[in-house]
Amino acid sequence: MAWIVAVIAVVLAVVAASRAYRAGLFEQQAVTRAELAERQAKAAEARTAALLDEIRQLARKRIPAAALALSHPSATVPGLREATEVDGGAALLLTEAVQAARTAVLEERGRVDAAARAAMRGTSAKIQSLLNQSQQLLHELQHEYDDPRILQLDFRNELALRRTQSTAVLCDAWPGLARQNSPLVEIVLGAQSRVAGYERIKVANHLRDERLALAARAAEPLAIALAELLANATAYSHPDTDVQVTIQQSGGRGAFLVVDDAGIGMDEDALERARALLAGPSVVLLTELGDPPQTGFAVVGRLVVQYGFDCHIEASPFGGMRTMLRVPAHLLTVLDEDRDLSALAPAPVSAAAPAESATAARTGAGAPPQSPAEPTELPSRRRRAPRRTPATAAAKAPEPSAGQVPRTPEAAGASWAALQQGTLNGRSVTGRNPAPDTGAHDHQDDQGDDET
């Protein structure tokens, strides 16, 4: 019996030990599970805090920086602050949120810009119509009244009309003026007359064929583009310096208009942006042109895309900038011989030697001839003396000296009519009114050509 009791005691001891072991194991597992749950809770809290920080940075920094980078590409957009604390799904959603915000901003800017363009396009058309009517009325007043102030008004009207045309072109509108096939050199003179400080612009004609002309559909756009380049050159160069314009003709590549100024030049960033605008980007937002907007190069870029011109800008040997505007060969033509050229157009430089010899033979050695490469002075009216009564004129009229032919009223009237007819012919050929030779360009508010 003793051994039975011993076996029972051993079995009970084994059972008790097993139960104690299992109890200890269960207790250890419970502690482990509690520690794991605590660690998981702390990790979840850390991830939640990190996600909240990322959302806070998304709202305060990343989305505003992404919107700013749309206008300033050099601006940096910050990424995730703690990429290791945010799981892949949450990081992907945050990145998609930034991209969605960029897309929404772009779409809204596009809608706002389109609405602004439409409003400016309609307003420009109305203002341009009124300015054209004012110009026609001023032309009529010039023939009725001999007052230099009318020419000053006409010139200011011309400057306002150019600005309105540029705004219309920038808003994808028609330039608003139809012209016939026009000589290339006369288009240059027409663009010159639209710029404040036109007397500083010197034109050199290097065409092999002086009757080289531009097709009607591209004549006014080229005049607008060249006027913008000339306005930029005169605005950013010293008033005592000249702006050189060279007209060249190249075999099968068309013609080149080269504008050189001795201005302040451009740094690398400004030059890169200017080249991008002159290349004619598909979209140019009005909000990206600065305040006040600098629209000159943007306008040229729109015309480059629409009419097939080509424009390049680089540093000039004169210290400023050189802008080259190329007209493709398919837009060029040659005028018929029966079409008269403007008397203001400079003769080709290749014909300078015969012209100088002929002028020297007529004027003699005492008066040097004027270089044909330089433009003739723009015409201006002069105030006539008050008309005297017949009695006073008869009493004070001096006797004509020997060899002097008396000038009759009929001869004076014929001379004045010839001058008026010549002015009208010049305007009809160029399609524009030549700028008056007055002091209008001396005022800062008249220049205003601050667009680049």
NUTIDO-406272 format. One record per residue (C-alpha): x, y, z; residue number from 1; residue in one letter. Coordinates in steps of 0.05 Angstrom, whole numbers, plus 5000, padded with zeros to 4 digits. Layout:
# NUTIDO-406272
+------+------+------+-----+------+
!    x !    y !    z ! pos ! code !
+------+------+------+-----+------+
!    X !    Y !    Z ! NUM !    a !
...
+------+------+------+-----+------+
This chain:
# NUTIDO-406272
+------+------+------+-----+------+
!    x !    y !    z ! pos ! code !
+------+------+------+-----+------+
! 5000 ! 5000 ! 5000 !   1 !    m !
! 5057 ! 5046 ! 5013 !   2 !    a !
! 5080 ! 5045 ! 4942 !   3 !    w !
! 5010 ! 5062 ! 4918 !   4 !    i !
! 5009 ! 5122 ! 4964 !   5 !    v !
! 5077 ! 5143 ! 4938 !   6 !    a !
! 5055 ! 5138 ! 4866 !   7 !    v !
! 4994 ! 5179 ! 4881 !   8 !    i !
! 5036 ! 5232 ! 4915 !   9 !    a !
! 5083 ! 5235 ! 4856 !  10 !    v !
! 5026 ! 5242 ! 4808 !  11 !    v !
! 4995 ! 5297 ! 4849 !  12 !    l !
! 5062 ! 5333 ! 4852 !  13 !    a !
! 5071 ! 5327 ! 4777 !  14 !    v !
! 5001 ! 5353 ! 4766 !  15 !    v !
! 5013 ! 5411 ! 4814 !  16 !    a !
! 5079 ! 5428 ! 4781 !  17 !    a !
! 5046 ! 5425 ! 4712 !  18 !    s !
! 4991 ! 5470 ! 4735 !  19 !    r !
! 5040 ! 5519 ! 4765 !  20 !    a !
! 5081 ! 5519 ! 4701 !  21 !    y !
! 5021 ! 5531 ! 4659 !  22 !    r !
! 4998 ! 5587 ! 4705 !  23 !    a !
! 5067 ! 5619 ! 4701 !  24 !    g !
! 5068 ! 5611 ! 4626 !  25 !    l !
! 4999 ! 5643 ! 4620 !  26 !    f !
! 5020 ! 5699 ! 4665 !  27 !    e !
! 5083 ! 5711 ! 4623 !  28 !    q !
! 5043 ! 5710 ! 4559 !  29 !    q !
! 4995 ! 5760 ! 4588 !  30 !    a !
! 5052 ! 5806 ! 4607 !  31 !    v !
! 5081 ! 5799 ! 4538 !  32 !    t !
! 5015 ! 5814 ! 4506 !  33 !    r !
! 5006 ! 5875 ! 4550 !  34 !    a !
! 5075 ! 5900 ! 4532 !  35 !    e !
! 5062 ! 5888 ! 4458 !  36 !    l !
! 4996 ! 5924 ! 4462 !  37 !    a !
! 5030 ! 5982 ! 4497 !  38 !    e !
! 5084 ! 5985 ! 4445 !  39 !    r !
! 5032 ! 5982 ! 4389 !  40 !    q !
! 4992 ! 6037 ! 4423 !  41 !    a !
! 5054 ! 6081 ! 4429 !  42 !    k !
! 5072 ! 6067 ! 4356 !  43 !    a !
! 5001 ! 6084 ! 4335 !  44 !    a !
! 5004 ! 6148 ! 4374 !  45 !    e !
! 5070 ! 6165 ! 4342 !  46 !    a !
! 5043 ! 6151 ! 4273 !  47 !    r !
! 4981 ! 6192 ! 4288 !  48 !    t !
! 5023 ! 6250 ! 4313 !  49 !    a !
! 5069 ! 6245 ! 4252 !  50 !    a !
! 5009 ! 6243 ! 4205 !  51 !    l !
! 4978 ! 6303 ! 4240 !  52 !    l !
! 5044 ! 6340 ! 4232 !  53 !    d !
! 5047 ! 6322 ! 4158 !  54 !    e !
! 4975 ! 6345 ! 4148 !  55 !    i !
! 4991 ! 6409 ! 4185 !  56 !    r !
! 5052 ! 6420 ! 4141 !  57 !    q !
! 5010 ! 6403 ! 4079 !  58 !    l !
! 4960 ! 6457 ! 4095 !  59 !    a !
! 5010 ! 6510 ! 4119 !  60 !    r !
! 5071 ! 6500 ! 4075 !  61 !    k !
! 5067 ! 6447 ! 4020 !  62 !    r !
! 5004 ! 6470 ! 3985 !  63 !    i !
! 5022 ! 6545 ! 3988 !  64 !    p !
! 5092 ! 6529 ! 3964 !  65 !    a !
! 5064 ! 6487 ! 3907 !  66 !    a !
! 5019 ! 6544 ! 3886 !  67 !    a !
! 5077 ! 6593 ! 3889 !  68 !    l !
! 5121 ! 6547 ! 3847 !  69 !    a !
! 5070 ! 6553 ! 3790 !  70 !    l !
! 5091 ! 6626 ! 3782 !  71 !    s !
! 5162 ! 6621 ! 3808 !  72 !    h !
! 5195 ! 6556 ! 3784 !  73 !    p !
! 5255 ! 6568 ! 3829 !  74 !    s !
! 5212 ! 6562 ! 3892 !  75 !    a !
! 5221 ! 6496 ! 3928 !  76 !    t !
! 5163 ! 6453 ! 3950 !  77 !    v !
! 5178 ! 6416 ! 4017 !  78 !    p !
! 5168 ! 6341 ! 4021 !  79 !    g !
! 5148 ! 6296 ! 4079 !  80 !    l !
! 5178 ! 6317 ! 4146 !  81 !    r !
! 5182 ! 6246 ! 4175 !  82 !    e !
! 5176 ! 6198 ! 4118 !  83 !    a !
! 5193 ! 6138 ! 4162 !  84 !    t !
! 5136 ! 6152 ! 4210 !  85 !    e !
! 5083 ! 6155 ! 4155 !  86 !    v !
! 5063 ! 6091 ! 4120 !  87 !    d !
! 5064 ! 6085 ! 4045 !  88 !    g !
! 4989 ! 6094 ! 4035 !  89 !    g !
! 4986 ! 6157 ! 4076 !  90 !    a !
! 5048 ! 6186 ! 4041 !  91 !    a !
! 5017 ! 6172 ! 3973 !  92 !    l !
! 4953 ! 6206 ! 3993 !  93 !    l !
! 4990 ! 6267 ! 4018 !  94 !    l !
! 5028 ! 6272 ! 3952 !  95 !    t !
! 4963 ! 6265 ! 3913 !  96 !    e !
! 4934 ! 6321 ! 3954 !  97 !    a !
! 4991 ! 6367 ! 3934 !  98 !    v !
! 4982 ! 6349 ! 3861 !  99 !    q !
! 4907 ! 6358 ! 3865 ! 100 !    a !
! 4917 ! 6427 ! 3895 ! 101 !    a !
! 4965 ! 6445 ! 3838 ! 102 !    r !
! 4915 ! 6422 ! 3787 ! 103 !    t !
! 4859 ! 6461 ! 3820 ! 104 !    a !
! 4901 ! 6524 ! 3823 ! 105 !    v !
! 4921 ! 6517 ! 3750 ! 106 !    l !
! 4849 ! 6507 ! 3728 ! 107 !    e !
! 4825 ! 6566 ! 3769 ! 108 !    e !
! 4881 ! 6611 ! 3744 ! 109 !    r !
! 4863 ! 6591 ! 3673 ! 110 !    g !
! 4790 ! 6609 ! 3683 ! 111 !    r !
! 4807 ! 6675 ! 3715 ! 112 !    v !
! 4858 ! 6692 ! 3661 ! 113 !    d !
! 4809 ! 6674 ! 3606 ! 114 !    a !
! 4757 ! 6719 ! 3636 ! 115 !    a !
! 4807 ! 6776 ! 3643 ! 116 !    a !
! 4829 ! 6766 ! 3570 ! 117 !    r !
! 4758 ! 6768 ! 3546 ! 118 !    a !
! 4744 ! 6832 ! 3584 ! 119 !    a !
! 4808 ! 6865 ! 3560 ! 120 !    m !
! 4796 ! 6841 ! 3489 ! 121 !    r !
! 4728 ! 6874 ! 3486 ! 122 !    g !
! 4752 ! 6937 ! 3520 ! 123 !    t !
! 4813 ! 6942 ! 3473 ! 124 !    s !
! 4769 ! 6935 ! 3412 ! 125 !    a !
! 4725 ! 6993 ! 3434 ! 126 !    k !
! 4783 ! 7037 ! 3454 ! 127 !    i !
! 4819 ! 7021 ! 3389 ! 128 !    q !
! 4758 ! 7041 ! 3349 ! 129 !    s !
! 4753 ! 7107 ! 3386 ! 130 !    l !
! 4827 ! 7121 ! 3376 ! 131 !    l !
! 4821 ! 7107 ! 3302 ! 132 !    n !
! 4764 ! 7156 ! 3297 ! 133 !    q !
! 4804 ! 7207 ! 3336 ! 134 !    s !
! 4863 ! 7197 ! 3289 ! 135 !    q !
! 4819 ! 7209 ! 3228 ! 136 !    q !
! 4791 ! 7272 ! 3260 ! 137 !    l !
! 4861 ! 7297 ! 3276 ! 138 !    l !
! 4882 ! 7286 ! 3204 ! 139 !    h !
! 4824 ! 7329 ! 3181 ! 140 !    e !
! 4842 ! 7383 ! 3231 ! 141 !    l !
! 4914 ! 7383 ! 3207 ! 142 !    q !
! 4890 ! 7404 ! 3138 ! 143 !    h !
! 4844 ! 7458 ! 3165 ! 144 !    e !
! 4888 ! 7489 ! 3219 ! 145 !    y !
! 4962 ! 7503 ! 3222 ! 146 !    d !
! 4974 ! 7489 ! 3295 ! 147 !    d !
! 5033 ! 7446 ! 3319 ! 148 !    p !
! 4993 ! 7423 ! 3379 ! 149 !    r !
! 4949 ! 7382 ! 3333 ! 150 !    i !
! 5011 ! 7342 ! 3313 ! 151 !    l !
! 5028 ! 7332 ! 3386 ! 152 !    q !
! 4958 ! 7305 ! 3398 ! 153 !    l !
! 4964 ! 7261 ! 3338 ! 154 !    d !
! 5029 ! 7232 ! 3364 ! 155 !    f !
! 5001 ! 7218 ! 3433 ! 156 !    r !
! 4941 ! 7186 ! 3401 ! 157 !    n !
! 4989 ! 7142 ! 3362 ! 158 !    e !
! 5024 ! 7120 ! 3426 ! 159 !    l !
! 4958 ! 7103 ! 3459 ! 160 !    a !
! 4936 ! 7065 ! 3396 ! 161 !    l !
! 5000 ! 7023 ! 3398 ! 162 !    r !
! 4989 ! 7005 ! 3470 ! 163 !    r !
! 4917 ! 6986 ! 3456 ! 164 !    t !
! 4939 ! 6943 ! 3396 ! 165 !    q !
! 4991 ! 6908 ! 3439 ! 166 !    s !
! 4939 ! 6892 ! 3492 ! 167 !    t !
! 4892 ! 6865 ! 3440 ! 168 !    a !
! 4946 ! 6820 ! 3410 ! 169 !    v !
! 4965 ! 6795 ! 3479 ! 170 !    l !
! 4892 ! 6775 ! 3490 ! 171 !    c !
! 4890 ! 6736 ! 3424 ! 172 !    d !
! 4852 ! 6789 ! 3385 ! 173 !    a !
! 4861 ! 6813 ! 3314 ! 174 !    w !
! 4910 ! 6872 ! 3308 ! 175 !    p !
! 4852 ! 6913 ! 3282 ! 176 !    g !
! 4883 ! 6942 ! 3218 ! 177 !    l !
! 4885 ! 6913 ! 3147 ! 178 !    a !
! 4941 ! 6935 ! 3101 ! 179 !    r !
! 4963 ! 6922 ! 3031 ! 180 !    q !
! 5031 ! 6894 ! 3010 ! 181 !    n !
! 5079 ! 6943 ! 3042 ! 182 !    s !
! 5154 ! 6956 ! 3029 ! 183 !    p !
! 5196 ! 6928 ! 3086 ! 184 !    l !
! 5233 ! 6993 ! 3097 ! 185 !    v !
! 5168 ! 7032 ! 3102 ! 186 !    e !
! 5142 ! 6983 ! 3155 ! 187 !    i !
! 5205 ! 6998 ! 3195 ! 188 !    v !
! 5191 ! 7073 ! 3189 ! 189 !    l !
! 5119 ! 7062 ! 3209 ! 190 !    g !
! 5141 ! 7024 ! 3271 ! 191 !    a !
! 5191 ! 7079 ! 3287 ! 192 !    q !
! 5137 ! 7132 ! 3285 ! 193 !    s !
! 5098 ! 7095 ! 3339 ! 194 !    r !
! 5153 ! 7099 ! 3391 ! 195 !    v !
! 5169 ! 7156 ! 3439 ! 196 !    a !
! 5241 ! 7178 ! 3426 ! 197 !    g !
! 5235 ! 7160 ! 3352 ! 198 !    y !
! 5289 ! 7211 ! 3334 ! 199 !    e !
! 5341 ! 7167 ! 3368 ! 200 !    r !
! 5326 ! 7109 ! 3321 ! 201 !    i !
! 5374 ! 7105 ! 3262 ! 202 !    k !
! 5355 ! 7060 ! 3204 ! 203 !    v !
! 5407 ! 7028 ! 3158 ! 204 !    a !
! 5379 ! 6997 ! 3094 ! 205 !    n !
! 5422 ! 6939 ! 3069 ! 206 !    h !
! 5369 ! 6908 ! 3023 ! 207 !    l !
! 5392 ! 6885 ! 2955 ! 208 !    r !
! 5323 ! 6901 ! 2928 ! 209 !    d !
! 5294 ! 6965 ! 2956 ! 210 !    e !
! 5224 ! 6945 ! 2932 ! 211 !    r !
! 5224 ! 6883 ! 2977 ! 212 !    l !
! 5156 ! 6882 ! 3011 ! 213 !    a !
! 5117 ! 6842 ! 3062 ! 214 !    l !
! 5052 ! 6806 ! 3047 ! 215 !    a !
! 4990 ! 6844 ! 3068 ! 216 !    a !
! 4968 ! 6795 ! 3122 ! 217 !    r !
! 5034 ! 6801 ! 3159 ! 218 !    a !
! 5049 ! 6876 ! 3148 ! 219 !    a !
! 5014 ! 6904 ! 3209 ! 220 !    e !
! 5035 ! 6847 ! 3256 ! 221 !    p !
! 5108 ! 6859 ! 3237 ! 222 !    l !
! 5100 ! 6933 ! 3250 ! 223 !    a !
! 5070 ! 6918 ! 3318 ! 224 !    i !
! 5126 ! 6870 ! 3337 ! 225 !    a !
! 5181 ! 6916 ! 3314 ! 226 !    l !
! 5149 ! 6975 ! 3350 ! 227 !    a !
! 5150 ! 6935 ! 3415 ! 228 !    e !
! 5224 ! 6918 ! 3405 ! 229 !    l !
! 5241 ! 6991 ! 3390 ! 230 !    l !
! 5201 ! 7015 ! 3450 ! 231 !    a !
! 5239 ! 6968 ! 3495 ! 232 !    n !
! 5306 ! 6990 ! 3465 ! 233 !    a !
! 5292 ! 7064 ! 3474 ! 234 !    t !
! 5263 ! 7056 ! 3544 ! 235 !    a !
! 5322 ! 7017 ! 3571 ! 236 !    y !
! 5378 ! 7058 ! 3540 ! 237 !    s !
! 5405 ! 7127 ! 3556 ! 238 !    h !
! 5369 ! 7185 ! 3521 ! 239 !    p !
! 5435 ! 7209 ! 3491 ! 240 !    d !
! 5448 ! 7143 ! 3455 ! 241 !    t !
! 5422 ! 7119 ! 3388 ! 242 !    d !
! 5383 ! 7055 ! 3373 ! 243 !    v !
! 5409 ! 7023 ! 3310 ! 244 !    q !
! 5362 ! 6986 ! 3264 ! 245 !    v !
! 5392 ! 6946 ! 3206 ! 246 !    t !
! 5350 ! 6917 ! 3150 ! 247 !    i !
! 5384 ! 6858 ! 3117 ! 248 !    q !
! 5364 ! 6810 ! 3062 ! 249 !    q !
! 5385 ! 6737 ! 3062 ! 250 !    s !
! 5380 ! 6689 ! 3003 ! 251 !    g !
! 5327 ! 6637 ! 3018 ! 252 !    g !
! 5318 ! 6653 ! 3092 ! 253 !    r !
! 5280 ! 6717 ! 3083 ! 254 !    g !
! 5297 ! 6784 ! 3114 ! 255 !    a !
! 5326 ! 6805 ! 3181 ! 256 !    f !
! 5311 ! 6866 ! 3224 ! 257 !    l !
! 5367 ! 6876 ! 3275 ! 258 !    v !
! 5357 ! 6924 ! 3333 ! 259 !    v !
! 5418 ! 6945 ! 3374 ! 260 !    d !
! 5417 ! 6989 ! 3435 ! 261 !    d !
! 5469 ! 7013 ! 3485 ! 262 !    a !
! 5425 ! 7002 ! 3546 ! 263 !    g !
! 5432 ! 6969 ! 3613 ! 264 !    i !
! 5430 ! 6898 ! 3587 ! 265 !    g !
! 5401 ! 6836 ! 3622 ! 266 !    m !
! 5424 ! 6786 ! 3673 ! 267 !    d !
! 5421 ! 6712 ! 3658 ! 268 !    e !
! 5353 ! 6701 ! 3690 ! 269 !    d !
! 5321 ! 6760 ! 3654 ! 270 !    a !
! 5353 ! 6738 ! 3588 ! 271 !    l !
! 5327 ! 6667 ! 3596 ! 272 !    e !
! 5257 ! 6692 ! 3611 ! 273 !    r !
! 5259 ! 6740 ! 3552 ! 274 !    a !
! 5280 ! 6684 ! 3505 ! 275 !    r !
! 5224 ! 6640 ! 3531 ! 276 !    a !
! 5172 ! 6695 ! 3518 ! 277 !    l !
! 5200 ! 6711 ! 3449 ! 278 !    l !
! 5196 ! 6637 ! 3430 ! 279 !    a !
! 5120 ! 6642 ! 3436 ! 280 !    g !
! 5098 ! 6595 ! 3492 ! 281 !    p !
! 5030 ! 6564 ! 3484 ! 282 !    s !
! 5003 ! 6597 ! 3547 ! 283 !    v !
! 5024 ! 6663 ! 3577 ! 284 !    v !
! 4983 ! 6683 ! 3638 ! 285 !    l !
! 4971 ! 6757 ! 3649 ! 286 !    l !
! 4987 ! 6747 ! 3723 ! 287 !    t !
! 5058 ! 6724 ! 3704 ! 288 !    e !
! 5076 ! 6789 ! 3670 ! 289 !    l !
! 5091 ! 6828 ! 3733 ! 290 !    g !
! 5060 ! 6889 ! 3765 ! 291 !    d !
! 5057 ! 6933 ! 3725 ! 292 !    p !
! 5054 ! 6881 ! 3669 ! 293 !    p !
! 5114 ! 6879 ! 3623 ! 294 !    q !
! 5081 ! 6857 ! 3559 ! 295 !    t !
! 5129 ! 6875 ! 3503 ! 296 !    g !
! 5164 ! 6808 ! 3493 ! 297 !    f !
! 5100 ! 6770 ! 3507 ! 298 !    a !
! 5065 ! 6808 ! 3450 ! 299 !    v !
! 5123 ! 6794 ! 3402 ! 300 !    v !
! 5120 ! 6720 ! 3422 ! 301 !    g !
! 5045 ! 6717 ! 3405 ! 302 !    r !
! 5058 ! 6747 ! 3337 ! 303 !    l !
! 5117 ! 6700 ! 3325 ! 304 !    v !
! 5072 ! 6640 ! 3336 ! 305 !    v !
! 5014 ! 6667 ! 3295 ! 306 !    q !
! 5052 ! 6692 ! 3233 ! 307 !    y !
! 5115 ! 6650 ! 3231 ! 308 !    g !
! 5166 ! 6703 ! 3250 ! 309 !    f !
! 5229 ! 6685 ! 3289 ! 310 !    d !
! 5259 ! 6728 ! 3344 ! 311 !    c !
! 5324 ! 6721 ! 3382 ! 312 !    h !
! 5357 ! 6765 ! 3435 ! 313 !    i !
! 5429 ! 6767 ! 3457 ! 314 !    e !
! 5481 ! 6816 ! 3483 ! 315 !    a !
! 5497 ! 6873 ! 3435 ! 316 !    s !
! 5568 ! 6896 ! 3416 ! 317 !    p !
! 5543 ! 6966 ! 3435 ! 318 !    f !
! 5537 ! 6945 ! 3508 ! 319 !    g !
! 5462 ! 6934 ! 3511 ! 320 !    g !
! 5419 ! 6882 ! 3477 ! 321 !    m !
! 5412 ! 6859 ! 3405 ! 322 !    r !
! 5345 ! 6834 ! 3381 ! 323 !    t !
! 5339 ! 6799 ! 3313 ! 324 !    m !
! 5271 ! 6792 ! 3281 ! 325 !    l !
! 5270 ! 6746 ! 3221 ! 326 !    r !
! 5216 ! 6749 ! 3168 ! 327 !    v !
! 5209 ! 6682 ! 3130 ! 328 !    p !
! 5216 ! 6682 ! 3055 ! 329 !    a !
! 5144 ! 6660 ! 3042 ! 330 !    h !
! 5118 ! 6725 ! 3072 ! 331 !    l !
! 5161 ! 6769 ! 3026 ! 332 !    l !
! 5144 ! 6795 ! 2957 ! 333 !    t !
! 5169 ! 6849 ! 2909 ! 334 !    v !
! 5127 ! 6910 ! 2892 ! 335 !    l !
! 5111 ! 6929 ! 2820 ! 336 !    d !
! 5151 ! 6985 ! 2788 ! 337 !    e !
! 5090 ! 7030 ! 2785 ! 338 !    d !
! 5085 ! 7032 ! 2861 ! 339 !    r !
! 5121 ! 7093 ! 2888 ! 340 !    d !
! 5162 ! 7087 ! 2952 ! 341 !    l !
! 5159 ! 7136 ! 3009 ! 342 !    s !
! 5205 ! 7195 ! 3005 ! 343 !    a !
! 5224 ! 7183 ! 3078 ! 344 !    l !
! 5251 ! 7113 ! 3065 ! 345 !    a !
! 5327 ! 7110 ! 3067 ! 346 !    p !
! 5361 ! 7087 ! 3004 ! 347 !    a !
! 5399 ! 7021 ! 3006 ! 348 !    p !
! 5471 ! 7028 ! 3031 ! 349 !    v !
! 5496 ! 6995 ! 2967 ! 350 !    s !
! 5471 ! 7056 ! 2928 ! 351 !    a !
! 5505 ! 7105 ! 2975 ! 352 !    a !
! 5567 ! 7118 ! 2932 ! 353 !    a !
! 5529 ! 7141 ! 2869 ! 354 !    p !
! 5481 ! 7181 ! 2911 ! 355 !    a !
! 5537 ! 7216 ! 2949 ! 356 !    e !
! 5574 ! 7233 ! 2885 ! 357 !    s !
! 5512 ! 7261 ! 2853 ! 358 !    a !
! 5495 ! 7302 ! 2915 ! 359 !    t !
! 5566 ! 7328 ! 2920 ! 360 !    a !
! 5563 ! 7350 ! 2847 ! 361 !    a !
! 5499 ! 7388 ! 2861 ! 362 !    r !
! 5518 ! 7419 ! 2928 ! 363 !    t !
! 5592 ! 7430 ! 2919 ! 364 !    g !
! 5648 ! 7418 ! 2968 ! 365 !    a !
! 5622 ! 7467 ! 3020 ! 366 !    g !
! 5562 ! 7425 ! 3043 ! 367 !    a !
! 5573 ! 7352 ! 3059 ! 368 !    p !
! 5517 ! 7306 ! 3033 ! 369 !    p !
! 5471 ! 7271 ! 3080 ! 370 !    q !
! 5484 ! 7196 ! 3087 ! 371 !    s !
! 5427 ! 7157 ! 3056 ! 372 !    p !
! 5433 ! 7105 ! 3111 ! 373 !    a !
! 5405 ! 7153 ! 3161 ! 374 !    e !
! 5330 ! 7167 ! 3162 ! 375 !    p !
! 5304 ! 7234 ! 3138 ! 376 !    t !
! 5275 ! 7280 ! 3191 ! 377 !    e !
! 5201 ! 7268 ! 3201 ! 378 !    l !
! 5159 ! 7324 ! 3172 ! 379 !    p !
! 5132 ! 7379 ! 3217 ! 380 !    s !
! 5087 ! 7438 ! 3207 ! 381 !    r !
! 5110 ! 7509 ! 3220 ! 382 !    r !
! 5068 ! 7567 ! 3242 ! 383 !    r !
! 5055 ! 7616 ! 3186 ! 384 !    r !
! 5061 ! 7691 ! 3197 ! 385 !    a !
! 4996 ! 7730 ! 3204 ! 386 !    p !
! 4968 ! 7751 ! 3137 ! 387 !    r !
! 4976 ! 7825 ! 3124 ! 388 !    r !
! 4923 ! 7869 ! 3093 ! 389 !    t !
! 4931 ! 7886 ! 3019 ! 390 !    p !
! 4944 ! 7959 ! 3034 ! 391 !    a !
! 4999 ! 7944 ! 3084 ! 392 !    t !
! 5029 ! 7891 ! 3039 ! 393 !    a !
! 5030 ! 7940 ! 2981 ! 394 !    a !
! 5061 ! 7994 ! 3023 ! 395 !    a !
! 5115 ! 7950 ! 3054 ! 396 !    k !
! 5129 ! 7901 ! 2998 ! 397 !    a !
! 5202 ! 7908 ! 2979 ! 398 !    p !
! 5223 ! 7911 ! 2907 ! 399 !    e !
! 5249 ! 7845 ! 2881 ! 400 !    p !
! 5324 ! 7847 ! 2872 ! 401 !    s !
! 5357 ! 7831 ! 2807 ! 402 !    a !
! 5356 ! 7757 ! 2792 ! 403 !    g !
! 5303 ! 7741 ! 2846 ! 404 !    q !
! 5237 ! 7715 ! 2820 ! 405 !    v !
! 5177 ! 7743 ! 2858 ! 406 !    p !
! 5134 ! 7690 ! 2892 ! 407 !    r !
! 5061 ! 7697 ! 2874 ! 408 !    t !
! 5004 ! 7674 ! 2918 ! 409 !    p !
! 4989 ! 7620 ! 2866 ! 410 !    e !
! 5060 ! 7593 ! 2871 ! 411 !    a !
! 5057 ! 7592 ! 2947 ! 412 !    a !
! 4991 ! 7556 ! 2945 ! 413 !    g !
! 5018 ! 7505 ! 2896 ! 414 !    a !
! 5079 ! 7493 ! 2941 ! 415 !    s !
! 5035 ! 7483 ! 3002 ! 416 !    w !
! 4989 ! 7436 ! 2963 ! 417 !    a !
! 5049 ! 7395 ! 2940 ! 418 !    a !
! 5073 ! 7389 ! 3012 ! 419 !    l !
! 5004 ! 7366 ! 3035 ! 420 !    q !
! 4998 ! 7316 ! 2978 ! 421 !    q !
! 5067 ! 7288 ! 2994 ! 422 !    g !
! 5048 ! 7279 ! 3067 ! 423 !    t !
! 4984 ! 7243 ! 3047 ! 424 !    l !
! 5021 ! 7198 ! 3000 ! 425 !    n !
! 5071 ! 7179 ! 3053 ! 426 !    g !
! 5016 ! 7164 ! 3103 ! 427 !    r !
! 4976 ! 7123 ! 3053 ! 428 !    s !
! 5037 ! 7080 ! 3036 ! 429 !    v !
! 5058 ! 7066 ! 3108 ! 430 !    t !
! 4988 ! 7060 ! 3134 ! 431 !    g !
! 5005 ! 7106 ! 3192 ! 432 !    r !
! 5014 ! 7178 ! 3209 ! 433 !    n !
! 5087 ! 7200 ! 3215 ! 434 !    p !
! 5104 ! 7225 ! 3284 ! 435 !    a !
! 5112 ! 7300 ! 3292 ! 436 !    p !
! 5180 ! 7332 ! 3305 ! 437 !    d !
! 5160 ! 7362 ! 3371 ! 438 !    t !
! 5181 ! 7358 ! 3443 ! 439 !    g !
! 5128 ! 7307 ! 3461 ! 440 !    a !
! 5181 ! 7254 ! 3476 ! 441 !    h !
! 5213 ! 7296 ! 3530 ! 442 !    d !
! 5158 ! 7279 ! 3580 ! 443 !    h !
! 5166 ! 7217 ! 3621 ! 444 !    q !
! 5093 ! 7200 ! 3619 ! 445 !    d !
! 5094 ! 7200 ! 3543 ! 446 !    d !
! 5148 ! 7147 ! 3539 ! 447 !    q !
! 5121 ! 7095 ! 3586 ! 448 !    g !
! 5154 ! 7040 ! 3545 ! 449 !    d !
! 5173 ! 6998 ! 3605 ! 450 !    d !
! 5154 ! 6930 ! 3578 ! 451 !    e !
! 5207 ! 6877 ! 3568 ! 452 !    t !
+------+------+------+-----+------+
